[in-house]
Each structure stands twice: as C-alpha cells, then as structure tokens.
Amino acid sequence: MSFKNIHQQYNWEETTQSIESKTAQDVEFALTKDRIDLEDFKALISPAGENYLEQMAQLSHRLTQKRFGKTIQLYIPLYLSNECANGCIYCGFNCQNKISRHTLNKDEILKEAEIIKSMGFEHLLLVTGEHLRNCGVDYIEEAIQLLRPHFASLSVEIAPMDLPDYNRLQKHGLNTVYVYQETYHKERYSIYHPRGKKADFDYRLETPDRLGKANIHRIGLGCLLGLENWRTDSFFTALHLQYLEKTYWRTKYSISFPRLRPHAGSFEPNYPVNDKQLVQLISAYRIFNGELEISLSTRENPIFRNNMIGLGVTNMSAGSKTEPGGYANPNKELKQFEVSDERSPAEVSGVIQSAGYETVWKDWDQCLM
Amino acid sequence: MDKLTIADKTFNSRLFLGTGKFSSNQLMQDSIVASGSELVTVALKRVDMKSGADDMLKHLNIPGVNLLPNTSGVRNAKEAVFAAQLAAEALGTKWLKLEIHPDPKYLLPDGEETLKACYELAKEGFIILPYIHADPVLCKKLEDAGASAVMPLGSPIGTNQGLKTKEFLKIIIEQSNLPVIVDAGIGVPSHAAEAMELGADAVLVNTAIAVAHDPVQMGEAFKMSVQAGRIGHLSGPGAVRQQAEASSPLTSFLSEL
C-alpha cells in the first residue's frame, strides 16, 4: 500500500469538475467549521472561494499565529551541483540546455558554508540536479558529513532515492527531504518529464512513502504551480498530505509553492497562478491544516513576500543563490532560475522584525537525531 | 501567597512561562518580568548551546528567573536522555521539562517513553518535570520513577481551549504526592485561575501570553489570576449549588416538636 493506490482511485477531470462546481454556500460552510475536510478544501480553492479571500486570509492569519506564534524561520539553499540527466522542459538544469555544469568539491562546499554561516543561517537546504554518477547518494552522504558540524539542520532537494539510501542519509543527520511531485496529472507528467529517471511518475509519487519509512523527520511536498490546473494539483497535494499524516504520523510536513519563473529554456506556464490565487491557496492550506509548515522562497518578489509574513507562511529563504558556488563566486550562467527577491538575509530579517515578528535562525539541534 | 517548593527550589510565583512564539526576545523578557514568573522553559532546539552568545539565552538572564530546559523535538526515551545530558552540560542545570512527543502534529506526549526516560534520568540526578496526558495512573507511576513534579495537559498544546481534562486533573490533584503543574491549553487568565482553584500547584503558560496583542499586560493579568486562584483555593470556597437555598427550611418544624 502506498499513495499510488489512493491516487489511482481519482480521476483528474472529475476532480477538476468537482472543484469548479463548488458554490458560495460551500465556501461559507467550510469557513464556519472547526476542522475542515477535503471537500471543504476544494471549496476554499475553487473559483467561488476567490470571493472570500479576505475572510480566508484573516482566518489563516489567526490559525498560523496560534500554532507558530509571531515567528518566521529563515533558511538558505546551497546548490551543490547543476548536473542533471533529466530533461524537464520547464527547468534551467534540463540536460539539453547548453549551460556550464559544475559540481562542488569539498573545498568549494566548505567555502560556501563559511559564507552562509557568516550570514547567520543554521538551517541549510542542499540542492542538486539529478545526476546519479556525479551527485548520487555517496556524494550527498559526504556533503552531509562535511556540513553537519556547522549547521543545526540539514535538508535536501535532490533526486528521489531508494529506501536504503534514505536510511543511510538519515543516520548521518539528514533532517528534511523536499520532493515535489510537480504535477499529479499522470498523463501530462510525461510530457514535462520526457527523459531520465524523473520520467517515472510512480517512483516519484511513492518517494514520500519511502521517506516516511526511513523515519526522515520532515517531508516537504508541493507541486509546480503553472504546469497544470493548479486547483486540481493542489487538491491532490492535500490528499497526499492527508494520507502521509495518517500513515507516517511521526513525520512533520511542510509545503512549498514554487511558481514557474523565467529560466534558460523557453517554457511558458500553461496555467499561470496570479498573486490573488496564491494567497487563496496558501490560506486554504492553513485552514485545512493548522500545523503544516508553509514555506515561501525567493522566487517570489519582495513586496509579495513582505505581505505574506503573518498570512500563513512560517518559513522563508533569504539571500538565495541558485547556482553551485554562487555565494563565493556568483555566476549567472549556472543558475536554475532567477530569484525575484535579491535582498540580503539581514534585510529580510529586518523586514520580518518590523512586521512584528521574530526571525528564528535556529529551531533544531543535531543532538536531536 | 504561600510559596511553592519543587525539589531543592522554592518559588514565590506559581506561574511558569514558555518562551516560544514571542514577536521578539525583548518582548519575551518584558513579559516574563511582568508575569513575576521565576521558572521559564526553553527549547533546546531554539538555542545555540555552542557559541555562548545566543540572543534568546541572553534575554533569559533575568535575576530571580530559573531556566527549565525542555526536550521538545525528541521522539523517544533514548533521544530524550541524550538531549537532557547535553542541556545539563550546556545550560548548567539539572532541571528538565521532559517532553517526548513522537507526533509532531498535535505534539501529544508519549507516556510510555516518558516513564522510561524518567527512570533513566532520575538515576542521573535530574530534577524531572514530565509533560504528560492528564492520566492519573501515569502520574503515580512517574512518582515512583523519581519525577519531581507532574505536568498534565489541560487541552492540546497551543489550543487555548482551557481545562478540557478537568475531571482527570481533579483526580491527579487529589492523589498526587508531587506538585501538579497544569501545562498546555491555558488560553486566558480565567483558565489559570480555574486550575489554581482546583488545587493545582502551578500552571505553565506560553501561547496565551506570547500571542496576545499586548503580551506584557497579559503576563501581568496571568500573574494576578494565578494569585487569585491560589488564594481562592486556600480560602476554602463554599460549595457550588445548583439551586438557591430555601429560606424556609422544610424540616424546621422538627425543632418545634
């Protein structure tokens, strides 16, 4: 039994139709409930829900503060490699893109880490493309061993792995794994991911199950907003979350909202998500799940990010460079995507504080592993 | 108000505070001072134990305020014991709020693992205040295991729902030989007063103060409500009656016979 079995029970078109047929009455009903279910969640993300944005945002604000207080946790990505064997048509690391490729060696990793530490970070996210030979499990294991003494929490956003590999990394102090399904539309998935290991929809879909079995502390979910109907994809993400919470109840969950950004290829989003809709979506998730960590990256612009403090979001990246070696030697050509918020971590922290929130740099400890 | 003794320490205040969720460390400090609290719990995972320059710890260095490190984040007894040892070394105290919640969603405590860790840590000389369900049997077992107080929850942590476990808290208070500190779920000052009137020895509050519009004033409000509740308890309140008492008793004729 895995999420694959549950996913198979749903039909994409019927689900879309069910979301789109939700009425104002359904939304109002959802907003009166203590704990909402997936049908209510559909109403909140439906077109009818758009008219209740302010009420949803208010509720999301209250629920977030109740659980997380007046705090925002900061983290930063460290791109270790942009080598990739996949051909995802929307991604700057697509193996067919003619960009320089580089994988950091140990010295380079430590150099990046030193700069990141000097900015105050304790929570580090390691990112690679999917290249088994050059940045597979052995490479990641080494990187974790190298970095563990310097950071309170290590997360990865890397190629999905087999259970024994996750077990290995977990023992070395890996705290969180982010794995985005990109889209839950199985047929359309293969159009976006034509080659490489990532073309295997089911393997990716079952990755969070393997993470749960490996006892990874936190799993980050999400879909790539812009690929397919975001409402339907978000319903499936919520369904996935609910299944995982019930099955792997010792695990913590977080969700991210990557919106497609300009990049080296030529892909334009099929279903762009506007700012208003992203607020609707974030608020809906918060109302659906009061305990979920919600993360917002530097893909989003400063004004949007400033205003999302206190509106459901609990974690933010800051000062991000999306190319390997970018902190020591910025090199635009190696980037995965352009960041929209180029402010320094200190500036972002200042904004958090002036919004009446405390910046949390450390909320984990290696002694807890 | 009478003093409270737990293990080797005596407290003038029966209000303990949590330190998470405040909008700044300065505001946290001001709220603690306003609340008169002398024992504050701090999550190991939030502080930098290595550098010696942690901003939160700096703001918790308040005269008369003791630190109660907590093990929030551990999932079993083994991890709790390890974390406790590190906390003792880094923060220089053997006092410990033992909390083990394998469920990161509702942060509900694992009684079985807590009991196991309590036996282990008591042998190492820790002053253990375990955070647990309002489970009277577990409280007695923790007494045997060497705990110095028990901290049953009023309702799920962070919910501000008040004393949903009231009937069980009453039994715990009646049976316990250890101080009973009601922890979690206390959302407004009247909840704290209610717990104290029931006969709890102290309460621990975090969210209700940290997330209040004015945390400093709320800290003061809790200070007063805890005092009022305690004094109310000590004063021996009259019984609560469902009906007004008849002014012409039905049996008064008996004295006239």
Interface residues (C-beta under 8 A of the other chain):
Chain A: Q65 K66 R67 F68 G69 K70 T71 E122 A152 H217 R218 E245 W249 R250 T251 K252 E291 Q353 G356 Y357 E358 V360 K362 D363 W364 D365 C367 L368
Chain B: G20 K21 F22 S23 S24 N25 L44 K45 R46 V47 D48 M49 G73 V74 R75 E79 F82 A83 L86 P102 D103 P104 K105 Y106 G158 T159 N160 T207 A210 V211
